[in-house]
Amino acid sequence: MAGLPNMSGMMKQIQKMQEKMQQVQEELEQKTVTGEAGGGMVKATANGKQRLTALAIEREVITNEEPDMLEDLILSAVNKALEESQKMAQEEMAKVTNGILPNIPGLNLPGL
């Protein structure tokens, strides 16, 4: 069975890749990105696991006069941060898989 040694090598590669993916997921928890809205008046920071870690709002936009505007700025900043976080996670995972796994639309790897 000439194919078995190749299969064994492939399984070792997959195991090594899984270990690297786990390591990258742990590292992503420590990496952050920031999304801004309103020219930096609202800043949302998220980690590579798509968790919001900080929210900063400039005092001058906190008024009772336009709560809808503040809500929109917050939503925009948070969504930008989460989009950047997801992009960062995908890029980091792509480095690990390095062509081993095909880029299949809709395939969500753990942590992505």
Number of C-alpha atoms within 10 A of each C-alpha: 4 6 7 9 10 10 11 11 11 13 12 12 13 15 12 13 17 14 13 16 21 15 12 18 19 14 15 20 16 11 14 21 20 21 22 22 20 16 8 14 18 22 23 26 23 27 24 28 21 23 15 19 12 13 16 14 17 11 9 7 16 13 10 8 9 10 12 10 14 20 11 13 23 23 15 19 25 25 18 21 26 25 17 21 27 20 15 21 23 17 12 18 22 15 12 19 16 10 9 12 10 9 11 7 6 6 9 10 9 9 18 18
